[in-house]
Amino acid sequence: MSKILIIEDEESIAELEKDYLELSGFTVEIENNGEEGLTRALEEKFDLLILDLMLPGVDGFEICKRVRKVKNTPILMVSAKKEDIDKIRGLGLGADDYITKPFSPSELVARVKAHLARYERLIGSGVQENEIIEIRGLKIDKTARRVYVNGEEKTFTTKEFDLLTFLAQNPNHVYTKDELFSKIWDMESMGDIATVTVHIKKIREKIEFNTSKPQYIETIWGVGYRFKM
């Protein structure tokens, strides 16, 4: 049974949408606040989001943008705004559809069914959710090769990303600089292990709150480095 999250501040509209969708066999949950809706959309698994644009806390555009960075979940935007610019902006941020209030509940249900069916076909054809490593506010999207710290994207070079990902995938294991150079640069260190030190320093500057007291990549003096869980 598909699970749908409605993020809508007008409770009467949200409840009406919920009633019709539940009559059609869907499991539906509601959030009336943008911040709470965004948190649930990011942290929980829903099969589709119905997203109002004008919300308290965080607006629908920002929610769509944040969710689309890490998930392929179908997003149906709902708004009283009829201007083309809002529709173009919403679709440009990754929404799958845009429906203008007022609309008939049957039209909403039809669109929800169509997008769920389309998404299931895509999944069946091999399109999968991004592979993500998430540890204490650090999010590494392996599929998209993107890194986020507390929701803020950080720019990484190819080798910085590869080194961070390797350590995060092998937590609590201590690696020497030679081992890391060999695994990430695919060659023997040949005395150039300073490259590892420089890359670790750059990574820490991007992900650590306090580089002198790192919470992620720990230096094991005289040995090397390990990623702390």
N, C-alpha and C positions, 0 to 999 in steps of 0.2 A: 504494500500500500504506500503510495507516494506521500511524502511529508512536505507541507508547504508552510513557509513563514510569511505572514502579512505584516509589513511595517507601515502603519497608517495611524495618524494621530486623531482622526475623526472616528470615534468609537462606534457610532451607528453604522458607518460605511464598512468598517472592518468586520463588525459582527454580521452584517448582511452578506458580505463576501464569504465569510467563514461558513455561514449556514448553507449557502448554495454549493460551495465546494464540498462540504461534508456530505450533503445529499448525493453528491456525485461519487462518493467513496474515498475522498481524500482525508488525510489527517492534517489538521490545520492549527497553527498557533499564531498568536497575535502579540506584537509589541507596538506600543503607542509612542515610544520615544526613540529618536534617531540613534543616540549613543548605545542604548540597550539593544536595539535592533541590530546595529552593526556588530556588537560583541557576539551576539548569538549567531549571526550569519557567518562570522569568521570561525567561531569555535565549535559550532555544532554542524551536524550533517542534515541539510535540507535538500529536497529534490528540485525545488523551485522557490524563488522569492518574488513576492508581489510588493512593489516598493513605491510608496507615495513620494513625490518630490519635496513638498513643503512640510518639513518635520522639525519639531523642537530638538535642540541638541546638535544633531548632524543632519544635513539635508540629504535628499535622495541621490543627488549627483555624487556627493562624496562617498556615500555608502556603496554605490555602484562601482566607483573607481577603485575603492579599497578591496572590495570583494573580488572584482575581476582580476586583480593582480595575482591572486592565489587560487581562485576556483573557477571552474567552468560551469557552475550551476546556472541554469536558465534564469534570467531576470526580466520580469514584466513590470515596466514603469507605469504608474497611474498618476494622472495630474489633471487639475482643472484648467491648466494653462493650455491654450490652443495654438500658441505661436509655434511656427515651424522651427525657430531657433532653439527652443527647448527640446523639441523632438530630436533635432539633429545632434544637439549636445549630448542628450541621453544615449542615443544609439552610438554616438562616437565614443562614449566612455565604456561601451561594451554591453549595454542593455540589448536584449533579444527582441523586445517589442515595446510599444508605447501606446497606451489606450487613454483617451480623454474622457473625463467626467463631464456630464453624467453618461453612464453606459448601462446596458442591460446586463443583469447577472448572468444570463445565458451566454452572452457574448464573452464575458470574462471566463466562464467555464470552458467554452469552446477553445479559446486561445490558450488557456492553461493546458488542456489536453493535447493540443497541437504541438506546443513547445516541448512537453514531456515526451511525446512520441518521437519527435525529431531528435531530442537529446539521447533517447534510448537507442535510436538507430545509429547515431554517431558513436556511442559507447560500444555498440555491437560491432562497428566497423573498425574498431581499434583505437579510437580516441579515448585517452585515459586522463584521469586527474593528475595534476602535476605531482611529482615525487618531492616531498618536503621534509626537511629535518627541522624540528622546532624545539629549542631548549632555552628556557628562562628568558623569553623576550627576543631571542635570536632566531630568525627564520631564514633557512637556506632553501631556496627553490632550485633543486637540482635540474629540473626539466627546463626551466626558463633561464637558469644560471643567474639568479638575482638574490640579493641578500638584504634583509630588513632587520633593523634594530628598533624594537618597540614601535613597529609600524612604519618607521622611516627607512626608505631605501638608501643603501650605500653603494657607491660605485667601486667595483673590484676589477683588477686586471685578471687576465686568464689564470696566471699562476697563483695569484693571491686567492682566487676562488677555489682552485684545485687543492691548494694546501689547506685552507680552512675546511673544506668539505671532507678531505681525507681525515683530518684530525677529529672532526665532529662525528664521523662515521665509526671511529675507533676510539671511543672515550676511555679515559683512565689507563690507556696504554702509553708508556713512555717510549718516545722515539728519539734516537740520536740525530744530530744534524746530518750526518752522512746518510742515514737511512731515509730521512725525509728528502734530501737532495736526490737520492737515487730513485725514489718512488715518484716524485713530482716532476723532476726534470729528466727522468728516464735515462740516467747515465751515472757513472761513478763520480764522486765529488771532485776528485782530482785537486784537492786543496781549496776548492771554491765554496766551502760551506758557509762563508760569510753571506752568500746569497740567501740562505735560509734565515739567518738572523735578521737581515734587512726586511724580508717579506713578513716575518712574524711581527716585527715592529710596526710595519704599515697596517697589518691586519688589526693589531691591538688598537691602533689609533682610530680605527673605524668602528670597532665593535665594543670596546671596553669603556666603561664609565670612568674608571680610574686606571690608567695604564701602569701605575706603580703598584697597584693591587689588583691584578687581573682576575676576573671571575670565570673566564672561559679558558684561555690558553695559559697554562702554568709553566714556568721555567723550573726544571729540575737541575739544579746547579751541578756542573761536572758531568751531566749525562745528556740532557736534551729538553724536550718539551712533551707535555701531555694536555689533552683536552679534559677539563673537569666536568663531571656530571653532577 
